[in-house]
Amino acid sequence: MKKVYNILMGAAVLSIFFSCQGGLPPQVEEGEGGENTPVELPEPPSKPNSANQFYVDFFSTLEDEGYFFETRDSGVASEYVKGQTGMKSVVYMFDRADFTVGVSHPFNKMSYDINVYQFFAQTKPTTATTTEGTGMVTRYIISRYDGLAQNGAYMSGCTIPVPLNKSTPICIYTTKITSLAQMEEIYKAKSQALQGDAVIIGTVDNKVKEEVTNYIKNTMALRAEVYGSNDTKMDLLVVVPASYVCRAVEDGMRVNLPYYRVLIEKWM
Amino acid sequence: MRVFTKYIIIALLAFCPFASAFGQKTVSLRVMSMNIRQGGEYAGHKSQPYSDLIKQYNPDVIALQEVDYKTLRNGRRDWLNEVAMQTGMFPYFCKSITYQDGGFGVALLSKYPFYKCEKTVFVHDDTREDRATGWIYVQLPSGETVRVGVVHLSLETSQLTIQHFATINKAFFAEDTTTPALMIGDYNADKGSDPINYVKNKWMDVIPDMGKTIPTSGPTRQLDWVMGYPKGAWKCTKHEVLARTDMSDHCFIVADVELTIE
């Protein structure tokens, strides 16, 4: 009988040990002094090369306050995409363009009406009724859709042929980050993809933006920029690999649709 | 003291990973298979009749075969997007060939968003046409992720049908062998045939008592299948074979399936 007790006790101790192991976050590499070792990324040239640049338009209030088209007309968004002149954006993203089961999503109609390709990137867990996320439309044929949904982290995007000096397939992802753990999950799953021709344009909670951007720069070895003010709940987050650089972010307003125009350059 | 220790141990084991390994979780979803025959020619290429049927059965995912995208014969309509708008679902079109100034292929409609999707196209000199297979990753409201694919296999010879499915297996399992999956559609192969026996090496027949599925006017063969991966993880709790002579030569399948996760 004592033997049985010992076996059971041993199993219990082992189980506690293993369950703690599973819950630990991944360890960030540390330098000799114990602090995180910053990764030195090559400096991009100071002179922009307009032939190798592209725009992405990100529509958002940065408040994460509810369905974007609740008080806004998706027809205005369609008109904006259709009527854009000059250097057109390659992708248009609409933050909090949430999807409700059984209700026609505005991007289905936009895709139908103005001949664009659509994608919905969920940014929160799926629910039986409404799922939060970002709607994306593009004029370019989407060759690949990629994404992840694991342990509370969500990131999705699509690969399109971006007209740079030569047509370059670039995966344009979006995400919503509210904790460092989510970015750690993204790193675990997509570190290789993000070192290639891939960018992330999404949002990050103001409260965690510093630790998240430090993690992106020092552990993920990517460039990270945030745009916004402390007045908004979220900031715009732009993440690019070393061979890319975010040249500018301009904010604008189309009727009552606030947007950010992100200019990215592939310089290497 | 011994009794107290026993209760402590039982309580600890209840929360330990070993205990959860013995626990099982069941996930249910309703799926449909619809080979709409030449882009819905039986219904004059209109989308509404198909949308009405879909709404009547309220499936989570639909696997569609023979879908037209802006072809001359369908009046250059984005048929799939029309159904998506009418049903409030997410569309994913996988083009097999350029046809009549538009596209022709397979498609998926999902009640819930999909966060990733992939496709592979089978190209072979001895086949009549190239054929696409696509699949989506859907996180269900229960939190579980499933992969659902749509297939329409080559029919020229049994050998080609097998070769086609072999390339699908290769692409499908290239990067992921763990996510539970369904592969639904027109296998162009009957019960007991070599191609179906080949498919069953890796996949399981989720509806063994499906019945005949073609032609709708009096079915004599089963060409439409719901296959599941991994083997033993899926079961069908209820299914219906819909013979709609006004919509296709293939019967449509509606099935409630359950996935048991260890």
Interface residues (C-beta under 8 A of the other chain):
Chain A: Y5 L8 M9 A11 A12 S15 I16 F18 S19 G22 F99 T100 V101 G102 V103 S104 H105 N108 K109 S111 Y112 F120 A121 Q122 P125 T126 T127 A128 T131 G133 R144 Y145 D146 G147 L148 A149 Y154 S156
Chain B: R2 T5 K6 I8 I9 L12 L13 F15 C16 P17 F18 A19 D78 N81 E82 A84 M85 Q86 T87 G88 F90 P91 K111 Y112 P113 F114 Y115 K116 C117 E118 Y137 V138 Q139 L140 P141 G143 T145
